[in-house]
Structure formats: structure tokens, C-alpha cells
Amino acid sequence: MLYTEGLSHLLEGDLERADPILAHAFDAATATGAAPLAAVVLAERCSIAAGRGDWPAAVTLAERALAIVQDGEFDDYWTSALVYAWAARAAIHLGNLAAAREYVVRAARLRPLLTYALPVVSVQALLELARAYIALTDPDGARAVLRQAHDILQQRPDLGLLPAEADKLRAKVETIRRQGVGGGSSLTTAELRVLPLMATHLSFREIGERLYLSPHTVKTQALSIYRKFGVSSRSEAVERAYKVGLLEHESSSVDPRP
């Protein structure tokens, strides 16, 4: 309840009212052992600190949130997308672009979990990811996450300041694109769902059965992945996904069929 109250003030842009309530929410979450919630509350407070121009505080909060996620092994929690997005922004502020790219990739893996069913944190995470992509001069990545945010906002438009923030970021991305800066992180959420199964022995038909898609749809999405990765086969796409960090190595084999 404290988290929801603080978040409502944050969505209205009232940072002074939101911060003490969210600080209280963090204490309550910690006391009750709700570590994933404690981490996302700290990430929310990053927004407040950055909004005040207090980047040392934002970096400290992001590092604390990241430590909770990593210590608790909450990498697969949907709320961790916001934590990793803020970890990326903090790393960019510190000039550690390698770490920033790693955190962006970790957040991107959670994009399929960010939906209109949980709209506020989902849109927040996508917007912070867009800001990270922009800072890393990857407008394609920014456009992909902003499209996803737009889809959520179409169904959940009453999210305070978030729609206006999304509009500003879209305008900024289009300016960057007109200047000719490129990037390669534009996989859609549908493609991100298909990608891990491409690193298995499953055929496109079997992947479709797993995801309740037609084989034609799976093939279309796979071909789109090939194009975005600049490759011509399934094995090359999987190799590229491992290289950029969108997949982690496990004991699975790759179907050699294109």
C-alpha cells in the first residue's frame, strides 16, 4: 500500500511527497522479507533522485537495488527489468559502458514479461531502457522498446506523466535516426520469445506448438531476427544472440536447419 501511494505521487510528478513514502515502503518491504519489492522501490527512488539532478544518490540507489536482485537471484522477476534499466543508466553516468550494455541486455531479456497487465512498472522499465539505448547511441533499440511502451499505453493510457515522457523520447529517437546513427537491438517482444527456442533442437513447427503459433509465424519471426542480426541462418542467429548476451550458454544444441 505504501508503494502504491508513493508511486501515485511519482506519476503525478510530485517528487517531494513520493520520496518519503517510498522510503517507508522500502523499510516495510525489507522488514517483511519482500526483497523483490524492496529492489523495485529503490529503482523508483532512482527516478526521484535523477529528477532532482542528484545523480550520486541515483547511482547509490541503483547499486543497492542491483545488489538485492543479484544476491536473491531475482534475474527472472519481471520487476527486475526496472532495476536493470536503472543499473544501466547509473553505469552510463559513471562512464562504464561495458557494464551498461550488460545491464541493458539483462533488462531486454525480461521484455516479454512487461505487459499492459502490469502497466506502470512495465512502461517505466521500457522508458528507462529507451533512455539507456539513446545514451548508448542505439536508436533501433530505443524504438523497439518505445513501440512496446506505446502498445501498453494504448490499453492503459491513464498513467500520469508516462505518456508524455514516451512522446518526448520518441521525438528524440527520431532526431537521432535522422542524423544517421544506427544500432542493432530492435528485436520485438514476439521475436524475443522465439529466440531462446531457436537455440534448441526444436523445429519451427515444434517451436510454434510451444508458443501456440503457426510454423509460418515462427519462420517469419526467425527471418526477421536474421535480418536484424545481419545473418542468413538459424545457427548464425543463435551465435550472434550469444555474443550480444541475449542468450546464455546452456547444455542445448542448435537445430542446423535454416
DAHUHU-V398994 format. One record per helix or strand of 3 or more residues. SS is the DSSP state (H for helix, E for strand). FROM is the first residue (numbers start at 1). TO is the last residue. If there is no record, write none. Layout:
BEGIN
ss=SS from=FROM to=TO
ss=SS from=FROM to=TO
END
This chain:
BEGIN
ss=H from=2 to=11
ss=H from=15 to=31
ss=H from=35 to=51
ss=H from=55 to=72
ss=H from=80 to=93
ss=H from=97 to=109
ss=H from=111 to=113
ss=H from=116 to=135
ss=H from=139 to=155
ss=H from=162 to=178
ss=H from=189 to=198
ss=H from=204 to=211
ss=H from=215 to=229
ss=H from=234 to=244
END
